Every structure is written in C-alpha cells, then in structure tokens.
Amino acid sequence: MLKIPDRIIQEIHNATQAADLYRHLQAAIELEHSTIPLYLTALYSIQPNSNQEVAEILFSVVREEMLHMVIAANVLNAIGGTPQVNKPDFIPTYPGHLPLVQPDLIVGLAPLSKEQITKTFMQIETSIDPEDYPAKPVPFALRATEEYQTIGDFYQAIIEKITDLHHQGALTIQRRNQVVNEKWFPRTELFEITDVDKANEALKLIIVQGEGTTTVQKTRVCSLNGKGRSQATQTFSPFDPQHQPAHYYRFAQIVKGGRLVPDPENPGGFVYDLNQPINLDSEKIYPLVKNSKAEMYPEGSRARRLVDQFNYSYTSLLNGLQKTFNGHPDYLNTTIGVMFELKLQAEEMAELKIKTGPDAEKRVAPSFEYQLSRAEKAISSLI
C-alpha cells in the first residue's frame, strides 16, 4: 500500500484558500505519472506476439494513469493553479520511492515478472484491506496493514476540502485550460471541470479506477416503539464504473491466472476464473537491464544512442503535456503520438543484447531520464 503521511491529509483539511491545494494537486500529477515508467518498462519487456492478455492489462492501466494525470491537471487549472511537468525533478529516480508517499516502498524499473507485479505493482495499487477473491482452485493472499492513509483517502480529502472552500466562498471553479479529447478518453471519463460537482466526480473516478467502488445503501429500520433510524450498509465491488477491475485486481488476474468475474456462490461475490486463463509466459519476457541509466552504456555505443534517443523522446512527451495542460488542449494528440514512438524505440533497445560487463546477456532498457536539449545544456553550463 502506498502510505500517505497523516500530516499531508491534515494539511489538506487545514487549507483555507484554493492556493493551499495547488501543491497537493501538483503532487497528485507527479504521483500518477511516477507509476507510468514502471508499467511501461514491464510492457516493453514483453516479446512481440506473446502474452497478449497481459500486455492489454498493462496498457489499460498505463492509459488510465495518463487519464488520472490529465484529470488532476484539469482540477488544478480549474481552481486557479498551473501544472508543471516539464522539469528534471518531475521524473523520479529509480530505484527509489514515489512522490508524496512514505519512503518505505522502494520501486524500480524491471522486466515483467510475477514478483514485480506482487511486490511493486499491487503494492502501489492496493487499498488498506483489499478483497482476497479465490481462484479456482488456487488460494492466494496479499493484504496490507491498516496504518497510514491511502491514495484514495488523499483524493477524498481534496474532494471534501474543495467542496468546503467553495461553500465558504474561498474557492471558485473556472473553465480554464481544460483538456477534453474523445479520441483517447470518452467524455464519461474525461470532461471539463465546470463546477464543484464535476471536480468531485472526476477525482472520484481516480479513486474507483485504482481501488474499486464502494456503494452505501441506507435503509429505514423501525423499532418496537415506532421510532425509526437509518442503517447504512456498504457494498464493495472490485470493478469501476466502466466495468473494468480496479488496478489492484487487474494485476491480481495475472498472478492468479484467471479473469475476475462475478460468482454468487462465492461469499465474496467474485472469483478469478481459471476457465478464462490469463497466463504469463516468462520465457517470452526480455531480460531487460534493471533500473537502467544512460551512464551505464559507453559513450558512442549503439546502446547509449538508443537510450539517449528514448530520453529525448520522453522529455518531448513531458514538454507536450506541459503545453497541453497550459492552454493548448489539442496538443494531446501529438503528445500521445510520442508514446507510440517510445514503444518502437523501446522495442529496438530490447533486441540489443549486452555482450560484456555485469549486465552481460541482458537487454538494453529505457531509463526514463529527463534529457536537456543542446540549448538547455548550454544555458545550464553558464549558470
């Protein structure tokens, strides 16, 4: 579980103006982005024409993390802030801890494996106490302890504070620099933030896509004296409003080996159906270098050129998002186009085997480092 320090939740609760929420929404953008290199590295390690169901799961999560970035940026713009994504420290250092959270979970770039899924991906996406649905017939348990606030709690605190400050007249919502693009995201998921209700709806989508949906049902209970009271019951579903498993359960399908489906006969209401297998063929995974860095490859070598080229492209993607979030929403088409270029570049790297050194026989891997342009390097050298 990603543990959000209580002090951060308390800072949100103590906010007295919209500006007090700017850095927290900026942190949300950074956190949503920080998972993308992890998931993309795993996706790039899948050899062509193999592990199709697994690749689809990874790509679907990457797509939604990108969506969550855009949503957080839309909300930040709507309350008067300005997203910042094209700066060197926007990309985390791998291995390391993710933005905003307690540093006890160290994550790193690595090829796809069940260990990477359980020890990194599912730890990132889990809620406090995830449901442990059975697989027929394989038992499995992976539970986090209830100790810190979750990412869902973090977003819920922002939702409550936006509503509170709006009612106090200390926060207004403006249709400012909103990104909507039906080519990539349907309007049920990505829409303009025009009022508080829309802001809350958008942030709640991030919660349910990551953790699942909780429905509260209130019933009226009458006692013998004729007085009534309300009794609330909560029903949890591991599926989001788009009928896709939340991220934790999506990854669990790979570990369990079957697709998550409703099952009225199971007490939890769901099972991982082994008759709808999702198999990970480890023999079809490239042994990519873990936690790749450009400096690991000799200057002038083909490997170094490919890694540098990838980093230039990734930096170009961040520059494109910066432009998209700050008044040029249609530039999202160009920006997402860069993601497909990254895939082609990563595939070329994965085919290149390292011949000597500690990583001999492994494959060259992307490093996701911010790459200054020649002009930026020249300016920085003068400072």
ZIMOKA-V607786 format. One line per field, one symbol per residue. ss: DSSP state (@ for helix, = for strand, . for the rest). A space follows every 50 residues. Layout:
ss: ???
This chain:
ss: ...=.@@@@@@@@.....@@@@@@@@@@@@@@@@.@@@@@@@@@.=.... .@@@@@@@@@@@@@@@@@@@@@@@@@@@.........@@@.....=.... =.....=......@@@@@@@@@@@@.........=.............=. @@@@@@@@@@@@@@@@@@...........................@@@@@ @@@@@@@@@@@.==========.....==========.=.....=.@@@@ @@@@@@.=====.......========....@@@=..=.....@@@.... .@@@@@@@@@@@@@@@@@@@@@@@@...@@@@@@@@@@@@@@@@@@@@@@ ..=.........=..........@@@@@@@@@.
